[in-house]
Amino acid sequence: MEINILESSKDEIKVEFASLTMAEILRVYLNKDSSVTFTAWKREHPTKNPVLLVKTKGKTAKKAINDAVNSITKDLDKLESDFKKLK
């Protein structure tokens, strides 16, 4: 998957994703984090890649994204484990 960091500072980051699905999943998980003050994605046109903007207070924006990715991974691992139990 292609990811491009467009702008980055301690409390704010703009990341371009090749996948709208990934941008939306990250947005949902980032909104669960109390240190994230704002997160949203936009795209200029349906043919363009989405850009996710994350603003934080209390932890760095990169750390917030990393924590969200870890939470997603944990939930997916649990889902896989639960699915395997159904066999």
Phi, psi and omega per residue, in radians:
M1 nan 2.445 -3.124
E2 -1.637 2.249 3.100
I3 -2.284 2.361 -3.113
N4 -2.306 2.085 3.084
I5 -1.446 2.032 -3.097
L6 -1.517 -0.748 3.121
E7 -2.522 2.550 -3.138
S8 -2.648 2.256 2.976
S9 -2.407 -3.094 -3.084
K10 -1.048 -0.819 -3.018
D11 -1.831 0.071 -3.088
E12 -2.623 2.469 3.112
I13 -2.569 2.505 3.020
K14 -2.080 2.149 -3.083
V15 -2.207 2.302 3.087
E16 -1.711 2.300 3.137
F17 -2.007 2.623 3.056
A18 -1.403 -0.237 -3.050
S19 -2.163 2.181 3.063
L20 -1.148 -0.598 3.137
T21 -1.055 -0.787 3.140
M22 -1.138 -0.696 3.115
A23 -1.082 -0.731 -3.125
E24 -1.213 -0.744 3.118
I25 -1.084 -0.779 3.102
L26 -1.085 -0.713 3.125
R27 -1.027 -0.785 -3.129
V28 -1.080 -0.817 -3.124
Y29 -1.224 -0.633 3.104
L30 -1.142 -0.596 3.117
N31 -1.153 -0.319 3.094
K32 -1.395 -0.272 -3.082
D33 -1.497 2.141 -3.095
S34 -1.197 -0.340 3.122
S35 -1.463 -0.161 3.098
V36 -1.535 2.076 -3.121
T37 -1.586 -0.424 3.125
F38 -2.753 2.390 2.980
T39 -2.642 2.342 3.118
A40 -2.850 2.726 3.041
W41 -2.067 2.732 3.042
K42 -2.596 2.823 2.981
R43 -2.499 2.464 -3.052
E44 -1.152 -0.582 -3.064
H45 -2.739 2.619 -3.141
P46 -0.967 -0.371 3.109
T47 -1.503 -0.122 -3.126
K48 -1.682 2.749 3.092
N49 -1.333 2.567 3.101
P50 -1.268 2.598 3.088
V51 -2.073 2.157 -3.141
L52 -1.704 2.228 3.077
L53 -1.890 2.251 3.137
V54 -2.228 2.219 3.049
K55 -2.107 2.391 -3.080
T56 -2.286 2.901 3.017
K57 -2.527 2.091 3.123
G58 1.869 -0.401 3.029
K59 -2.597 2.802 -3.096
T60 -1.238 2.713 3.139
A61 -1.119 -0.677 3.117
K62 -1.107 -0.688 3.114
K63 -1.137 -0.695 3.120
A64 -1.097 -0.733 3.108
I65 -1.152 -0.752 3.122
N66 -1.062 -0.741 3.101
D67 -1.104 -0.705 3.122
A68 -1.128 -0.751 3.113
V69 -1.084 -0.713 3.094
N70 -1.101 -0.701 3.109
S71 -1.149 -0.724 3.103
I72 -1.076 -0.805 3.141
T73 -1.057 -0.751 3.132
K74 -1.089 -0.785 3.135
D75 -1.139 -0.682 3.116
L76 -1.179 -0.667 3.085
D77 -1.102 -0.714 3.115
K78 -1.146 -0.729 3.114
L79 -1.073 -0.755 3.111
E80 -1.096 -0.758 3.132
S81 -1.090 -0.785 3.118
D82 -1.102 -0.674 3.141
F83 -1.162 -0.696 3.131
K84 -1.138 -0.504 3.118
K85 -1.207 -0.378 -3.129
L86 -1.302 -0.292 -3.089
K87 -1.172 nan nan
